[in-house]
Amino acid sequence: MKKSLVALALFGAFAATAQAQSSVQIYGTIDAGLGKTTGSSTVVTKRDNNKLGFKGSEDLGNGLKAIFQLEIRYESDTGTLESNARPLFQGQSRVGLQGDFGMVRLGRGLTAFQEASTAFEPWSGMPTTAGFQTDITVAAYSSDPLSAPLNSRNRFSNAVFYNSPVFSGFQINATVAAKEANGNAAVNATAANRAVPLNAVPEVNPYSVSATYNSTQFAAMAAYERNALEAKLWSVAASFNPVTELKLMASYQHQDDSNFKITNTDTKAWLVGANYDVGPGKIRAGYGQKTPDGVTKTKQASLGYDYNLSKRTYLYADISNRKADVSRTYIGLGLHHNF
């Protein structure tokens, strides 16, 4: 009996130690609202991506940790996977190690450029129509042009991700993808572009690098990326907080797509924006331009407001006007909750 009690006590102590050395967190967001664009009916839409995530770490000793993160993306209005066609773990699926050397992960996730750029966009990279991240912030560039139809274009699959330690506010980030086919649709040759075969294998390794700096009042980023069609993009961005409540930001980016396109091979874009915390809410504002992208210049002005109901829930309202071949206005209202 005594031996059984001792064994039980030892097992309990071991289990408690193991639990203290590893952790798993479930997290996510749910966002739904109403949106209307000029010439279209009002629809149930979203401002941010809806996600359900699992992340965790295990202490391996000597300052080394095993880490992982899985992120499902879904549509709140239908309950289906995002776009009803994307991978189960569309957001990311990465496993790796973290230590004094920084962090190394393998799998699928945002590229070094795409991950860093969201800090310099007034809607924090949310894919709302009122935001700038999916078009102007990236100068119409796609990180993953050889992915399956309807897949997101700001991630690498089959990739290695590295983030250095932070030294006096500076950090280096890099992503390199393998030469693997990801199920792209065939593209026929035209007067404007070259042909791409079905399920093409990249001729080069796509890669992305960024350098970031963060301090109390100032932040900056410089990035360069090459995708599977050898389109190249470079970007610089900065933000400044003259007072705690106000964040000013700006970015400039240039895409060279001469390896795939025959005409209109360069796209340049710039953006200025601001976030201002006032009372229980936040004002978001931005203006940007993109040119040529098919010769016609795109101009976009957006204004948004968040009203915090709690630390995890807020109401939002957005209005945006986008001018290219035609002028379209977007209005959106909704509710966002983090869990």
MIKOLTOR-684237 format. One record per residue: residue in one letter; x, y, z of N, C-alpha, C in turn. Coordinates in steps of 0.02 Angstrom, whole numbers, plus 50000, padded with zeros to 5 digits. Each point is the difference from the previous one (the first is absolute). Layout:
N
AXYZXYZXYZ
...
//
This chain:
339
M500424994050000499585006050000500435006250000
K500534999950043500445005850003500365001149933
K500224994249969500345000649935499535002949948
S499374998050002499515002749952499915007450009
L499965002250062499925007150015500605004049977
V500604997250012500625003549978500025000549924
A499824994349966500005000149927499505005049973
L499405000450031499495004749980500235007250009
A500345001250056500255006850014500545002049949
L500444995349985500535001349950499705001349932
F499494996149980499685000949935499675006949997
G499665001950056499685006650001500505005649994
A500574999350034500525005249996500285000549930
F500114994049968500265000049932499515003349952
A499364998450007499485002849956499975007550008
A500045002550062499985007250013500595003549968
T500604996750005500605002949970499935000349925
A499754994549968499924999849928499525005449977
Q499465000950039499505005049982500305007050005
A500425001150049500315006750008500495001449944
Q500294994749970500515001049949499715000749930
S499364998649991499695000649934499335003450007
S499775003149947499365003550002499695000149930
V499344999949998499625000549938499455005250010
Q499945004649953499515005350004499524999649941
I499355000650014499505000549947499795007349996
Y499985002749939499845007149992499625000949934
G499755006049989499675001249936499665006749998
T499695001449942499605006049990499374998049962
I499475003850012499404999449960499775007149984
D499895001249936499855006749975499454999549948
A499485003950007499455000049952499705006949997
G499775001949941499695006549993499615000449936
L499775006049984499645001449938500425004849958
G500034998649935500405004349957499645001349934
K500115005949973499695001849935500505003949958
T500084997949938500425003549952499565002949946
T500185005749973499625003349947499824995049945
G499364999649983499784995649946499864992950022
S500104998450065499884993350025499505000150058
S499714994250015499534999450055500384999650066
T499665001450054500284999250067500094992650015
V500594998150026500144993050015500294999450070
V499944994050028500354998450063500734999049983
T500445003650033500704999949982500434999950064
K500635001549993500455000150058500525005449989
R500285002450054500555004849996500664996350008
D500024995250046500604996250014499904992749982
N500554996349994499954992849990499734996650062
N499554995249991499764996050056500474994050007
K500224998750061500484994650009499904996350066
L500224993849999500034995850059500704997050002
G500365001550054500714998150001500194995950061
F500544996349992500294996050053500755001349999
K500295002150056500725001150002500264997850067
G500634998050001500284997650062500744999449998
S500294998450057500734999250005500164994750052
E500594997249994500264995250049500715001950018
D500145000750064500665001750024500454993949995
L500525000549957500474994449990500635000650043
G500045005550038500595001050042500545004149966
N500445002950040500555004149975499775005649955
G499425002950015499745005749962499694998249933
L499904993649986499734997749936499274998050008
K499585002049952499294998350001499804997049933
A499554995150002499654997749940499355004049995
I499835002549941499415004349992499594997549940
F499365001450002499574998449942499425004949998
Q499695000749941499405004149993499604997549940
L499364998850011499534998049948499435004950000
E499795002249940499485005249997499504998549944
I499384998650020499464998949953499675006749985
R499815001149937499645006049982499314998049973
Y499495003650021499314998149983499595006349985
E499414998949971499545005449986499455000150053
S499935005650035499515000350055499284999949975
D499885002249938499315000349976499744993349975
T500454995349983499794993449975500274994250041
G500525001350040500304994650038500474995649960
T500105001649936500444996049958500735002350008
L500464995949974500705002249997500045006249956
E500505004250012500075006349965499984998949924
S499565003649966499884999449928499754993249979
N499884995750050499744993249988500454995949953
A500645002049996500454996549954500724999850026
R500155003450053500695000650023500184994250047
P500654999250014500214994550044499695000550070
L499974994350035499735000050068500395005050044
F500654999649999500425004750039500265005449953
Q499525003949973500165005349953500445005450031
G499865001850062500375005550032500744998350008
Q500144994450032500694997750006500024993050030
S500524996549984500144993450032500754999450004
R500285001650059500725000350008500234996750065
V500584996949996500314997050059500735001849998
G500305001050059500705002149999500325000150069
L500575003450003500385000650061500155007450014
Q500025001850065500155006850020500534999850055
G500505004449993500535000250050500405006549994
D500615000050026500415006049997500165002149929
F499964995349953500145001349929499425003449964
G499425000350033499405002749969499474994749994
M499654999949943499454995349990500024997349929
V499994993349993499984996749936499384995749996
R499605000949947499394996149992499954997349928
L499634994649991499894997149935499254999149989
G499785000949937499304999049984499725005549956
R499425002850020499655005049961499855006050045
G500105006149972499845006050039500145006349959
L499865005850029500155006449968500745000649987
T500185003049944500705001049984500295005450046
A500665000550000500335005150043499765007049983
F499915001549936499755006649979499285001050020
Q499574995249984499285000750013499865000750074
E500374996350042499895000250072500215006750030
A500555002849975500265006350027499595006049977
S499734999749939499685005949970499355002050034
T499674995450034499355001650030500045005350054
A500585000950030500085005050053499995007149973
F500045000749933500045006749970499405001349954
E499444996750015499385000749962499465002050049
P499595005049985499525002750049499504994950027
W499834994849961499534994950023500384993850025
S500635000850017500424994750030500014993649958
G499945000849934500044994349955499344996349991
M499465002350031499364996549991499775000649927
P499714994749971499845000049928499355003449981
T499765004650041499395003649984500085004149935
T499445001149966500015004149940500255007050014
A499905002450061500235006750019500755000250011
G500314994350011500724999850014500435000149937
F500664999850011500475000749945500464993949992
Q499984995350047500514994750003500014995549938
T499424998249974499994995049947500185002749931
D500075006649993500145002949934500535005450002
I499855005750029500465005749998500624998850042
T499924997150060500584998750043500504995349967
V499764995849954500454995249966500105001749926
A499765005849978500085002149930499744994749952
A499424997150015499664994949960500404993549994
Y500484999150043500454994249998499694993950034
S500164994049976499784993750030500604996150023
S500024998050064500554995950025499974992949972
D499404997749983499914993049979499584999449937
P500255002349942499604999949939499894992949972
L500384995150022499924993149976499624995650049
S499595003150042499584996050045499354998149965
A499624995750033499364997849971499515005849995
P499524999649954499505005449993499665001550066
L499875006450014499675002550060500434999850063
N500624997549995500434999950058500235007150015
S500195001450062500255006650017500695001049969
R500185006249987500615001449963500525003750041
N499974999450066500495003550042500404995250044
R500014993649981500354994950040500444995749955
F500494996750032500384994749967499804993450033
S499904994949959499954993150024500674996649989
N500094994250033500634996249991500615004450012
A500005003550056500515005250010500344999450068
V500585003350004500385000750063499975007450020
F499845001250063499925006950026500525001150055
Y500355005749997500485001650052499885007150025
N500005000850066499975006650033500585000450049
S500425005149992500585000850044499785002550068
P500434999650050499865003550063499965007549987
V499705003750045499965007349994500615003050035
F500395004049961500595003350027499895007549998
S499915003050059499905007350006499455002449953
G499474996149995499425001849959500024997449929
F500584997449977500074997649931499874992449997
Q499684997949945499894992949989500044998549925
I500284994149983500044997749931499544994049992
N499614999949946499544994649987500094997449929
A499954993549990500104997149934499554994049990
T499764999249939499594994349981500244997349933
V500104993549994500214996849938499544994149987
A499704999749940499554994649982500344995149953
A499774993850002500284994749957499725000749929
K500334996849953499754999849931499494994449993
E499405001250027499484995049997499385002949966
A499674995849959499385002049967499445000450052
N499595005249996499475001050049499315000149969
G499934997649938499334999249970499735006049965
N500425004049968499755005949965499614998149937
A499555004449980499654999249937500455002149942
A499894997249942500395001949941499825007049978
V500495003749974499905006849974500245000049927
N499575001749954500195000349930500415006249985
A500454999549952500395005749978499565005049964
T500115006450014499645005449966500505005449981
A499745005449972500445005549983500275003550061
A499684998750059500205003550061500414995650047
N499974993349992500364995750047500234993549967
R500464996750033500254993549977499544994550025
A500094994049973499594994250020500274996950064
V499554997150039500194996150060499644993449996
P500354994350001499664993549996499634998250064
L499544995449994499634997550058500474996750050
N499905001650065500394997050054500755000849988
A500195006149982500705001449983500474999550060
V500614997849986500524999850051500425006349994
P500105003850053500415006249995500704998549975
E500265004549959500684999249974500515002450052
V499785004050047500435002650052499674999150068
N500385000450053499724999850067499715006950018
P499355000550013499735006450025500315001650069
Y500135006450012500275001950064499785007050019
S500055001550064499785006550027500445001850059
V500235006250003500405002350056499755006850022
S500045001250065499815006650027500445001650059
A500115006450009500355002650059499545005050034
T499904999250065499545004450035500355003250060
Y499745005950018500255003550059499405002750038
N500004999150066499455002450042500275003350063
S499755006050014500155003450063499345002850026
T500025003850054499395002450031499605004549953
Q500335004449963499655004749957500104998949925
F500484996049981500174999349929500084992749980
A499784998349939500094993349973500135000649925
A500364995249972500165000249929500094992949974
M499944999449933500074993649967500295000949931
A500444995449980500234999549931499954992749980
A499734998649940499884993049981500114999049926
Y500174993749982500084998149930499744992949993
E499644998749945499714993449990500004998149926
R500104993649985499944997349932499544994050002
N499494999949957499534994450001500184994649949
A499554995049992500144994349957500025001749926
L499715005749980500045002349930500555005249991
E500415000750051500575004650001499805007349997
A499395001650020499825006950012500365002350063
K500255006149999500405002650056499655006150030
L500005000350065499715005750034500465002550055
W500085006650005500355002850057499555005350032
S500085000850064499565004550037500375003150059
V499855006250014500245003450060499405003250035
A500015000150066499445002850038500255002650066
A499625004650029500185002850066499375002450035
S500035000350066499465002850039500295004150057
F499615004950024500235004550052499415001650046
N500134999750066499505001750050500205006550034
P499765005949976500175006350033499735000450071
V499424996850010499714999250067499754992850004
T499884997650060499804993050009499384998249960
E499535004549994499364998449968500025000149924
L500525003049970500015001049928500584996249968
K499854996349947500504996449961499945002249927
L500545002849974500035002049930500424994949962
M499814998449938500374994849964500015001549925
A500514997249967500085000949928500404994249972
S499864998349937500384994749967500055001449925
Y500534997249970500095000449927500234993149976
Q499724997749944500174993549974500025000049923
H500424995549974500104999749927500054992749979
Q499574998049953500014993249973500274999949929
D500474995549987500274998849933499774993149978
D499544999849951499714993749977500204998449928
S500595002149981500224999349930500134992849979
N500094995450047500124993049981499364996649976
F499425002450022499364997049981499615004449952
K499965006550016499635004649957500435002549942
I499675001849946500345002849942499905007649998
T499415002250022499855007250003499825001950072
N500075006550016499845002550066500324995850055
T500664999449995500364995450044500165002950069
D499965006650007500165003150065499375002850032
T499934998850064499465003050039500295003350061
K499855006350009500245003850057499395002050043
A500095000250065499455001950044500275003450062
W499595004450029500185003150063499365001050042
L500115000850064499455000450047500205004250060
V499545004350023500075003550063499394998750042
G500084999550065499434998550043500115002150072
A499484999350039500035001950071499504995950040
N500184998650062499554997250051499995004850059
Y499415001550025499955004750056499514997150051
D500264998550060499594997550055499665005950035
V499344999950001499635005450032499434996950041
G500005001350065499504997050044500024992549996
P499424996849993499984992749997500104997249929
G500215004349954500044997849931500645001749965
K500034998349935500585001349958499775002549932
I500305005349975499875002549933500554997449954
R499804997449942500484997649950499905004149936
A500565002249970499945003949939500604998549955
G499895000249935500544998749954499855002549930
Y500545001449962499955001849929500594996949964
G499864997049941500544996849963499875000249926
Q500554999049962499964999649927500414994249974
K499774997149943500354994649968500025001349925
T500594999249969500075001349929500584996149971
P499994997249937499435000749956499484994550008
D500244993650011499544994450007499455000149947
G500204999349937499525000449946499895007149977
V500505004250012500025006949978499585004650044
T499384998250014499565004450040500255000450072
K500085006150024500215001050069499414998850047
T500154996750057499504998950052500125004950057
K499465003250022500035004550058499484997650051
Q500204999750063499554997750052500065004250063
A499425002150026499975003650064499514996350045
S500204998850063499594996150045499995003150070
L499444999050034499925002350069499614994750039
G500234998650061499674994950040500005002050074
Y499564996750038499955001250071499854993550037
D500374998750054499874994350044499735002750066
Y499484996850027499755001950066500054993850044
N500435000450051500144994350043499444999150052
L499684994149996499514998150051500344996750059
S500584997049988500414996850052500704999349971
K500444996650036500684999049975500024995249941
R499484996149992500004994949947499475001149946
T499555004850009499445000949954499935007349980
Y499915001249935499885006849978499535000249941
L499645005649994499595001649942500435004149952
Y499874999649935500395003949953499565002749943
A500255005449970499675003049941500555002449953
D499944998549936500495001949949499655003249941
I500345004849969499795002849936500625001149958
S499954998349936500585000449956499785001749930
N500415004049966499895001449929500624998149961
R499894996149946500544997449959499875002149928
K500495003449969499925002449931500534996849956
A499774996649947500444997449949499655001449934
D499774994849964499605001349940499345003350018
V499734998050058499385003050026500115001650073
S499545003750029500045001850071499484995850038
R500234996750054499564995850040500095001950074
T499445000350034500005001550072499774993850038
Y500344998650055499844994350043499825002650069
I499464997150029499805001550068499924993450038
G500294999450058499954993950039499895001350074
L499594995850032499875000350072500044992950026
G500284999150061500054993250025500224999550071
L500104993750022500214998450068500584995149997
H500525001350040500604995950002500114997550072
H500134993550007500124997250067500624995549998
N500445000950048500584995650009499874995250058
F500214993849992499924995250055500644995950008
//
